[in-house]
Structures are given as structure tokens and as C-alpha cells.
Amino acid sequence: MVNEPQSFADEPQSIIAERQSFADEPQNFVDEYQSFVNEPQNFVNEYQSFVNEPQNFVNEYQSFVDEYQRFVNEYQSFVDEYQNFINESLILAHQY
């Protein structure tokens, strides 16, 4: 019998908690609906990322090709300078 007054005293708090839970329902519904609404966009974003992969690979490969071309150009420049040196050396050798 001692617990009855306390149980009775807790009753308003449980009613408040139940009302708060009931009051939160519309927001819970809105959040769940928004999550559902976002799904197609999430799918589109994921699909777009997947679609971009080949282009990302192409861009990376093109960067590699450009870097290789710079190397080839520098090497060709070195070869040209060396060839000029050889030619000048031959000309000088023939003069003396």
C-alpha cells in the first residue's frame, strides 16, 4: 500500500511521456518519408559515381600519356643537342 501513492504520483509523468511520444510521431513520419524520398537521388548519385569511373580512368591514363610525352620530348631535345655536338665535332675535326 505504501507504493500506491508513489505509483499514482508517477502517473502524470507517464502520461506526459506518452503524449510526447505521440507528439513525436508526425516528425518521425516526416523523417522516414524524407529518407524514402531521398533514395532515388542517392541511387542517382551512386550510379553517377559508377558511370564516372571509366572517365576517371581515361583522365588518369591521359595524364600518364602526357607525362610520358614530356619525357619523350626532353629526351628528343637531349638527342638533338648530342647530334649537334657530334656534327660540330666532325666539322672541327675535318678543318684541322
C-alpha positions as CSV (number, residue, x, y, z in Angstrom):
1,M,0.0,0.0,0.0
2,V,2.9,2.3,0.5
3,N,3.8,2.1,-3.2
4,E,0.3,3.1,-4.4
5,P,0.7,6.8,-3.7
6,Q,4.1,6.8,-5.5
7,S,2.6,4.9,-8.4
8,F,-0.2,7.3,-8.5
9,A,2.3,10.2,-8.3
10,D,4.2,8.8,-11.3
11,E,1.1,8.6,-13.4
12,P,1.3,12.2,-14.7
13,Q,4.9,11.7,-15.8
14,S,4.0,8.5,-17.7
15,I,1.0,10.4,-19.3
16,I,3.4,13.2,-20.3
17,A,5.9,10.7,-21.8
18,E,3.1,9.0,-23.7
19,R,1.9,12.3,-25.1
20,Q,5.4,13.3,-26.1
21,S,5.8,10.0,-27.9
22,F,2.5,10.6,-29.7
23,A,3.6,14.2,-30.4
24,D,6.9,13.0,-32.0
25,E,5.1,10.7,-34.4
26,P,4.4,13.3,-37.1
27,Q,8.1,14.2,-37.2
28,N,9.2,10.6,-37.2
29,F,6.9,10.1,-40.2
30,V,8.3,13.2,-41.9
31,D,11.9,11.9,-41.3
32,E,11.1,8.4,-42.6
33,Y,9.3,9.9,-45.6
34,Q,12.2,12.2,-46.4
35,S,14.6,9.3,-46.2
36,F,12.3,7.4,-48.7
37,V,12.2,10.5,-51.0
38,N,16.0,10.8,-50.9
39,E,16.5,7.2,-52.0
40,P,16.2,7.9,-55.8
41,Q,18.7,10.7,-55.6
42,N,21.0,8.6,-53.5
43,F,20.8,5.9,-56.3
44,V,21.4,8.5,-59.0
45,N,24.5,9.8,-57.1
46,E,25.8,6.3,-56.7
47,Y,25.1,5.4,-60.3
48,Q,26.8,8.7,-61.5
49,S,29.8,7.8,-59.5
50,F,29.9,4.4,-61.1
51,V,29.4,6.0,-64.6
52,N,32.3,8.4,-63.9
53,E,34.8,5.6,-63.2
54,P,35.7,5.0,-66.9
55,Q,36.2,8.7,-67.4
56,N,38.3,8.9,-64.3
57,F,40.4,6.1,-65.7
58,V,40.7,7.8,-69.1
59,N,41.8,11.1,-67.4
60,E,44.4,9.3,-65.3
61,Y,45.7,7.4,-68.3
62,Q,45.8,10.7,-70.3
63,S,47.8,12.3,-67.5
64,F,50.2,9.3,-67.8
65,V,50.4,9.7,-71.6
66,D,51.1,13.5,-71.2
67,E,53.8,12.8,-68.7
68,Y,55.4,10.2,-71.0
69,Q,55.2,12.7,-73.9
70,R,57.0,15.3,-71.9
71,F,59.7,12.7,-71.1
72,V,60.0,11.8,-74.8
73,N,60.2,15.5,-75.8
74,E,63.0,16.1,-73.2
75,Y,64.8,13.0,-74.4
76,Q,64.5,14.1,-78.0
77,S,65.9,17.5,-77.1
78,F,68.9,15.8,-75.5
79,V,69.4,13.6,-78.6
80,D,69.2,16.7,-80.8
81,E,71.8,18.5,-78.7
82,Y,74.0,15.5,-78.7
83,Q,73.7,15.1,-82.5
84,N,74.6,18.8,-82.9
85,F,77.6,18.3,-80.7
86,I,78.7,15.3,-82.8
87,N,78.2,17.3,-86.1
88,E,80.2,20.3,-84.8
89,S,82.9,17.9,-83.6
90,L,83.1,16.3,-87.0
91,I,83.3,19.7,-88.8
92,L,86.0,20.8,-86.5
93,A,87.9,17.6,-86.9
94,H,87.8,18.0,-90.7
95,Q,89.1,21.5,-90.5
96,Y,92.2,20.6,-88.7
